[in-house]
């Protein structure tokens, strides 16, 4: 019976993914349909009772009700973000910084990238895109400049900002809640790395687009005259939401999750903000993304069934065998496998399925190494989304097209794929440096030499560069002979 159950549940999971990717069915309906099929398999083929569904939806006392805490934290963050968005906080913050650019193209690129990174550290990817892409197109029209470089770089950096805090994305929330990783611990191990990668990526973008960035002189005058307070609906609410976000982050840092769970802290801040904002609760509740909530509930049941039937344990053994019992190779495999799976499939179900896989692989590891595997999963699941324009990035393409600034699939794929490979390669080198320092140094020097060679080839041309190298070698020979 167990083999039949495994085949049906796996087919169900793959079917849900296909329906979502091909947009043949709403993702919440597809996930709930899959959950219902999974329910019948567990009840009639495996002999479980209804309590298994409750356990899969919300967790058990043994795992600390991990799914319930994840849901509470996600809903609480939705409420806080909705109120902040209602106040115009993120638009205000963005335009305030853009005005600091003084309509200088390179400075504007740096500021736009920084805004994207910071806002996506607080908001989910979809809301960040909905706010920033139309804002970027509006600013580019005011300045009479091409928005494409700014839109493309923002689309890539949204997912980098998504690994800044443990609350920055749903995969992070699912991982940290399951692995009991604190807010500060996640930030120090993943957030700081994402900041380093942000600067590397920014340098790469500036080098790539330096010839395309141009703003006419009249753009400076238009930007200077623009009143930033025009985007603020309610000044009092803006300050309230700003203070609430600040208090939330401070409390998440200083209060141990063993004392008060992160979900309860976030929910408390959300409820207080609803009360002091005096917004209509019914209106706020109506704006909560219930589609996402139902989607998560469906995925919780399917992913939980995949775990209890032993599929995740088997996947863990396969990846461990591929790693040849080397922790470093296993770590790199988790990074790249999760990244490529997330490139075509929504990273939420991928994360939910891979969490117990990583858990089974790291069961014999020390606490530090175990967490390192979960950090690798968080990075891969978030950043892999940039490998293709599928997933959340399709929204960027759609918004740009709606605003008559179309971006082609090829254009996005080329930048996204190259940039993500570049970013994942840096993380791979960091892992190698941690465990194999000498090999890591050799790889770093090799990469630097390749980059220098490519740069010199582009600057002088292959033939001219070869002549310069020969001239340099002959000069050295002459000095040695003398």
Steps between C-alpha positions, in 0.01 A plus 500: 500500500782739590640484143158588352468790750846631406419488127164680545636768737805570281279515189267733689788733595641506146150554357439800729833652395423451128154659537654802674796541261277472191242730666225248428353543848514750787788397726284489818237280332770273351669458841169432679401247233832325554446513878157333468643216286784461755243487783314208339829316442605539865156405637400207274838357392722573801238468774550838669211688662409870465755602766777452241355787293501728807861398570604570138319836493622641831779276625524289815619557860820314405593750225366800697199556269740622233241553224261691727778738611601549135141590405460742794828674411407528131152643579644744757758626250226538237301728736803713595602536134141583391474783752847631410407487131171680575701778664732527197808416709689305235420743217605791724827327592575416135434849355684669788813303410453542124500879545844465660634375166483852355404336167854362461459169308759287682395637839137433409583138412678451835208654693237302306686176574538592868127584531406166342729308734370673815129495414510134392658423840168604659237428232434180308629489141165553328408811701852643454467459123147650497629808685842552340461416129217753430688754717819442298315544169336822631838640612660407166225687313554805721874485425450403131730197534487130410359300798603154372841477679337611827206257466725202419738567788211549743341169395826318578565676832150438638599138569836601650320728745272206572782334697587804715272417796326182610168682436599619150344208311271203559780243437702672777204489739439130427870410542572702816179386671574133425870516592442736798749753366473839670453831317850624598666168418348499150600862441863445608540189285282569195406870517859622506593266213206634295632852568846403368342338192290814450817713471666251260183493288475880503858532372418245229188698396687832490770343284235344274275804452744792530460581129116494512444732797412850384275777638441832315577824688131599531441181705683648797263797517187283480622270778596791721153656474317173580339504847567171679201548733264456203523121540413506873133441580527551877807651671399377846448146371835516318684575825300233687583230247866606487531478880314165504739345247798629697363359829422166331857456373648601839273255687581218258870562566494530882217262602597127485255293294500241781348766728254663256470357144565740211146436375343627823725809506403587140129433564506722813655788303245447220201512740634811678558669163142421390365656822711818498465553124119512532464344158190294430589140603256347248667690218845386614390137531350511149843599363685207660627259235276203586596336171856467634372367835288228335788422265730448800244280677477276194879482466537420873281189459667378178856567623418342838369187327820485291693501829297238691506256206881510511561677169697788656716256695581321174584832327727587793688170459536553123647851545724375784630218275560747217703701751714190572474559875667840458314771694641771271376328181157438660482868594577608142252246360219639719584851379495420127218241502263732693598791271429315173178348631381847611579644157199334337288396799362730769759504781238450775417132423864430415609642837228313687602168340877556538486609868452143635748374237765733644384405849560129433839572338618712794366274779852378587665842462589752768255784565724745309532277192129416510408869488752556222304253284178694564678828412610342172138398431372852577752659261437248219119508528488883495771584247418217258180687413715734286630229267192536278222760454253240633358511854470844662711660226224449243320779687790738424473423127119546510512835685769633265290396199183660646693826538620481136859421601519135383782271609559188291531150646849472346610834646398401852622141471845609383554743789327286765682179412848656481450705819363208703779264390746776599333538844473125570865456394608759759305314771657171386847655532410630849400147603826361360698769686329399825584128466793489252684830536795430266278367218268796552790749463613328178146519358471869600830587328395305188167687483677837547746418219213396268312825576816706434561313174138554383518870591832552317373306197193723479706816548786432256368217279650147483773583244608825667508328841715217362749753358516685835560172691777398252658846532491472881656148494776612259575796725545266799721264294719789390549613863588143611755456217663833585 
